[in-house]
Amino acid sequence: MAKKSVALSGVEAGNTAICTVGRNGNDLHYRGYDIADLASNCQFEEVAYLLIHEKLPNICELHAYKKKLKNLRDLPPQVRTILEQLPKNTHPMYVLRTGISAL
């Protein structure tokens, strides 16, 4: 039986400053940081900050960023009302789709 061709194996699909994939095998880097290191040593907000601001935050920047994100979490009352009217057993993806549509 003939072996499958993996025509794009090892071929860069594009260049980005945010992410590199497969530079050294099966690795993934965000802004030069190995994703395994980020996952082991950083909070979600630190990685989000890194992706947006091109650097890891210091303590003050992290605190301010967490506060900013917290203030953006509230749903408008109309959207909350719509979501509360969905049956309790509604699949989470349908809840998400409905919420996005309502926004």
Secondary structure, DSSP 8 states (H G I E B T S, - for coil): ------TTTT------SSEEESTTSS-EEETTEEHHHHHHH--HHHHHHHHHHSS---HHHHHHHHHHHHHT----HHHHHHHHTS-TT--HHHHHHHHHHH-
